[in-house]
């Protein structure tokens, strides 16, 4: 990357894939990048390959036209860097190099043709960018190829492979003979994945496989309709994949959740998923919205930013933009530490993330603040978070606005997690009210939790007058902790005590 380029400028990636051409413009280069603009053109370049390995003219024209549009949009947005990444179709085509030259001429930009190993590495890197310390395997299904790689926390393993098992190729074989297509997939997987690790998490990348998640979410009518971080048991996903692989286009069109543009290739994507799961036997499957594009972005980051927690980084970015006083989140982290004795590393990162999100609804009308904050967190493109953790954050911030949430999404939480979310949210409500969301005031206050009393202790030199509103929030916190008494203490004065 260009080290002199500011990190707050827009960046864009155009993915010249075998099935579609997609432009994503990101708000800035960041640990948790936010898509600012996202559009794709379904050109089916890989499906246009003839017997001699040449790309079809109509498909190439479609790609060229889409690329001219995308580059024009990106330049109008004053994007500082545009990366053009080409994959399997252009890589393998007999006329791939000449087509690459044509695209470079019409766009005025260089095109990087990724090798199969590059695709596997970048897809795995995208998973690193999108999950908290991922561990296991990454599978990326495109139109022309399937890549599988190992990943351990923030390192892509040397064990990775690219196979000609893309959805377009397998769809063509299934049209001729579905059973033969299945045998072909099994043979390739057996030959190329002999050394694959079994029993670990399997992170799923690619639009064809994300379509399976969309069907699952539609069938379940889930309260958290978010693909990224969705977890499915291997057996459950295999059952769904087998069912979809045996459907014709009319049946798929009538099925809720099936993307219209994926109807012709969804059975192939489902077949490959079923056979891969049979071969790898992972403990669970996790769906990722991030892949090659975000893997490329991640590799452009300075080393210090790559090591950041994606959840905390993303929540802090959101909090800084939405909060009245961006620095207040750090004061709130310190204020809630008393309630967090013995917390695990996972609990701590969720608490820090929640502190960053605690003021995102201040502009809303007071009667809808809690609900709007709750729904926004359930659906916001957060990274490094499971669906259960997302529900925890939403419940916590809902309580920060004064109420205990009641929503189907909370069935993902056990009683202990739900109670913890309510306690922390109520403490944040007290912190905001007592200090007026001013860090210098909250920095001189701390909570003390006794066996039957909650004390708000304030340094005498910076004390602010007590109020009925503060007492009401302190009483709510005491109630959430099962305590009967509250105290507001200034300096060494222990005389101010209330009994509820």
N, C-alpha and C positions, 0 to 999 in steps of 0.2 A: 504494500500500500504506500501511498504518498504521505509520508509522515508530516508534511507541512499542511496537509488539507485539514481544515477544521472538522471536528467530529459531529458538529451540529448541522452540517449540510446534508441535503437529501442525496440518497444513493439509489440506484436502480439496477435490477438484474432482469435480463430477458432470457428465458429458458426456451431454446429452440429444440423442442422435444419431438419424439416420434409420433405422438398423438396430437399435441397442441403446441402453440406458441404462446407464452405467457409473459406479461410484463408485471413486475411488482416494484413500485416505488416506495421506499422506506423513508420514514420521517427523518431519520438520521442513522449514522453508524453507531450502534449501541449494543450493550449486552442483551437487552430485551428490545429488539427493533420492532417498531409498529408500522404495519403496512399503511401507506397513505393512499395508494391507488393500486388496484388489482384488476387486470383484464386479460382474458385469453381468447385466442382464435383457434378453433378446432380445424386444423388443416390435414390431419391424418397423413403426415409425410411418410411414415413408415409403411402404411398400407399401400402406398403408391409404387413401391418397389416392383419392378418387372422381373422377368426370368433372368435377365442379364445383370440385375443388381442396380439398375438405373432408377432414380427418382422420377416420378411422373411430372409432366409439365404443369398440370393444373394445381397439383399440391405445392409445387415449388413457387408458382405465382402467388398462391394463397399466403405462403410463408413470407415472401418478399413484401407483399402488400401490408401484411400485419406488422412486419418489422419497421417499415417506413412510418406507419402510424405510431407505433410505440416509441420510436426514437424521437419523433416530432413532439409527442406529448411530454416525454421526459425532459427534453430540452426546454419546452415552454414552462415546465415546472422548475427550471433552473437547477436541475440535478447536476451535481458536481462530478459524478462518476457513473458511467453506464457500462455494465459488464454483459457481454453477449456470450452465452454458454450453449454449445451444441452437443447433442448426445448421440445415441446409437444410430439413428437413421442416417444422419449426415456422415457419421464416422464410418459406417460400413458400405455406403453407396459407392458404386463405381464412378459415378459423376459427382461424388461428394465434394471433392476439392474445387471443381469448377463452380459448383453451386455456392460454396463458401465464398469464392472470389466475387461472385455476383452480389451476394448479400453484403459483403464488405463495401462494395461500390455504392449500393443504393443507401446504405446506412451511414457511410463515412466512418465506420468504427471497426476495429479488429474483432474477430470472432475466435474464441478459444474452443477447440474441439476436445472435449473431455474423453479420455480413455475410459475403458470399463473400470479400471482400478481407481481412476480419479472420481468417477461417479460413486463408487462404493465408499471411498474415503469421505467425500463431501456429504453424502447422505448420513453417514455415521456422525460426522461433525455437526450436522444439523440437529441430530438427536442430542448431542452433547449441549448444543446451544439451547435446546428446548426443555430439557429435563434436569432434575437435580441429581447429580451423580449417577447417571444411568449405568447399568451393569448387565451385559448380556449380548444379544445379537440385534442387528439392524437389518431389515429387509426393505428394499426400495423397488417397487414394481412400476416400470414405465411402459410405454407402448412397445418399445423394441427390446428391452432387456430387463433382467432381474439382477440386482446386486445384493449381496449379503456380506456383512462385515461384523467383526466383534468390536465391542466398546467397553472400556473400563473407566468409569468416572469421567475424566477429561482426556482420555487417550484412546485413539483409534488403533485397534490391534492390527498386527501384520497379516492376520488370517482374514482375507477378503477375496471375493470372487464375483465375476460378472458372467451371466449366462444368457443366451438368446431365448429367454422365456417371457418376453414382453406380452402384454395383453393383446396387441394387434396380431402378433405371430400365432399365439395359441388360439385366438378366435378363428383365424383362417383354418387351422388344423381341425378345430372342433366342427366347423361347417362341413368338412369332408368326412370326418370320422371321430366322434367324441371319445370313443374308447381308445382309439389309437393315439389321440392327443394326450389322454391321461397317461398312457404307457410312455409316451415320449417325455412328458414332464418328469415322471418317476425315474426314468433312466438317466436323464441329465442330472437330476438332484443326487441320485445315488453315485454317479461318477464324480461329480464336482464337490459334493459336501461330505465326503467320507470322513473328514477330520473335524466336522462342525461340533461345537460344544452343545450338549443337550441339557434340558432341564432349567435353563436360565430365562430371563425375561426376553421377549421378542418384541422389538419396537418396529412398528409398521409405518412405512412412508410410501407416498404415491397416491395420486388421485383415484386410480382404480380400486385400491384397497380401502381408501377412505370412504368410497361409496358403500362398502359393506357396513362401515360404522354408521353412515347416514340411515341405512335401512334398519339397522338395529335400534337406533335412537327413535326412529319413527314408530317402530313396532312397540317399543317400551313406553312411549310417550313420557320420556324422562323429564324431570324438572330441571335438569342441567343439559340442555341440548348442545353440548360443546364436544367436538371431536378430540381436540388435543387433550391428552391425559386420560381419555376413556380407557378403562381396563375391561377386558373380557377373558373369561376362562377359555382355555384351549378347546375343550369339548364343546362348549356353547358356540364358539365361532366356527368350528368345523361343521356343526349341524347346519348353521346358517349358510355357510359357503356351499355345502353339498346341495342344499335346496335351491340356491340361486343358480348354481352351475347347470341344473337340469331344467331350467325354465326357458321358454321361448320369449321372443321380444314382446309379444302381446301380453303375456303374463307379467313380464317385468314392468311394462308401461302402466299396468293397473295396480302395481304394488306401491304403497306409500313409501316415500323417502328415496326412491330410485331416481337419480339424476337423469334427465332426458338424454343428455349427450353421452351417457355411459351405457345406454341400453344394449348396444351392439357388442360391447366388449366386457360387460359386467360378468357374464357367465365364465369367460376365460379368466378374468381376475379372480373369481371365486374358486375356480378349479385349481389355479396355481396356489392360492392360499391354503386350500384343503390339503394339497399334497406336500407343501412346505411344512405345515404344522404336523402332519403325520411323520415327516422325516426328522424334524428338529425336536418334536415333543417338548416345547417350552412350558415352563410353569404357568405363565400368564402372557397375555398379549396386550401391549399398550400402543394406542394409536397416536401418531405424531402429525401435527400440521406443518412442522418444519422439516426441511429436507435439504436438497442440494443447494438451492439458492441461499438459504440461511447458513448453511455450512460454509459457503463462499464468504458471506458477510463476516462470520465468526473468525475466519482465518485472516481477515483484514484488521481485526481489532488489535490494539496493543496488548502485550502479554498480561499487564496488570488488570485489564478489563476482562480478559477471558476467564480469570479465576474468580470473578464475582458470582454470587448466587443469583441465578436468573430471576427468581421470584422477588427477592428483595430489591434487586436493581430495577426491575420493572415497576414495582409498587412505589419505589422512591421517585422514579420518573413521573409516574401518574400523580403522586401526592404533591410533588413540587409544582406541577402545573395547576392543580385543583385547589390546594389548601390556601387559607387566608395568610398563614405564616408558615412558609415551608420548613423553617428550622424547628418548628414546634414538635415535629415527630421524634426528634432525638431526645428532647426533654421528656416526652411521654414514654419513651423506652426506659429511661432511668426511673421515672415515677412508678412504672408497673413492675419493676424488678422485685419488689417485696412480695408480690403475689406469685412470683415465678421460681421460688426456691425449689430446687430439685427438678426443674423442667428439663426435658430431653433436648438434644440439638434440634430435632424436628420441631418441637414445640416452641423453642426460642425463635427460630427463623419465621414461624407463623406469627408470633407476637410482634416481631420487628416489622414484618410486612403489614400487619394490621395497624400499627402505629402510623405508618406512612399513609394508609388509606383512611385514617380516622376523620378527616375533614373534607372528604370529596363531595359531600352533599350540602355544604353550607349555603350555597346559593339557592337551594330548593326551598319551596314553601315548607314551613315547619311540620305540617300535617302529613307530608309525603316524604320527608327526608329519609326516614328509616327504610321505607319500602324501596325507594329509588336507589339508595346506596346498595341495598341487598341485591336487587335485580341486576344492577350494573356489575357487581363483583361476580355474580354467577355467570355472566356472559362475556365479560371483558377478556381479551386475549392474553391472559396471564400465562407465564411460562413457569416451569419447575414446580407444578402444583398438580396434585391428584384431584379428582372430583370431590372426594371427601374433604380434603383440605380446603378446596374452594368453598364448600358449604360452610366449613368452620369459619373462614374469614368473613363470609357474608353474614353469618349469624352474629359474629363478634361486632362488626361495624353496625349492624342493625341495633344491637343492645347499646352501642355508644350513643345512639340517638334516642335512647330512653325506653325501648321496648324489647321484649323477648320475642324473637321471630317464631312464626308458626307457618311452616311451608313444607311441602312434600320433599324438598331437597334435604331437609334435616334428618330424614330417615337414614341418610348415609352416616350420621354421627351416632356414636354410643352415648349413653347418659353422661359419662364422665367428660367427654369432649364438649357436649352441649352445655354442661354446667360451667366448664372452664371458659367457653366462649362468652357466656353471659356475665361471669364475674369480671373478666378482663374488659369487656365492653362497658360495663357499668363503672369500672375504675377509670376508663378513658373519658367517659361522660363527666365524672367528677373532676378529672384533671382539666378538661377544657373549661368547665363552668367556673371552677375556683380561680383559675389564672386568667380567664378571658382569652385563652389561647396565646398567652404571652410567655415565651420560653424563660425569660429572666425571673418571672414570678414562680413558675412551676419548678424551676431549678432549686428553689429554696424551700420546697415542701416535700414531704415524704409520708408514706403510709406505714403504719405499724399495726400488725394484726395480732391481737391477743386471743385468749381462749373464748372470750365472750364479748370482746369489744374491738372496734376499729377506730384507730386514732389517726387524725390528719395533723401532723406536726409541722409547724411553720417557723422558720428562723425569724427571730424577733426583729432583726434589722430590716427585713423586707416584707414584713407582714402587711396584708391587706385586710380590711374589715371583713368579719364573717357575715354571712347573709342567710336568709331563709332558703334561698335557692341552693346554696352550698350545703346546708344542713339536709335538705331533701335528697340531694344526690349522694351524700355520705350515708344517709339512712338506707337508700337503695342498695349501696354496696354492702353495707352490714347485713342486710336481709339476704342478699345473694350468697353471703358467706356463712349464713346461719348464726350471726351474732345479734345480741339484743341491745348492746350499748354502742354509742358513738361519742367521740371526743374531738374537739378542735383545740389544739394546744399551741400556744405561741411561746417560743423559747422554752423556758423551764416551767412555765405555768401549766399545771395539770388540773386546773380547777373547772374547766369548761366541759361538762359531761352531760350527755342526754341519754335517756333510756327510752327505747322504742316499745 
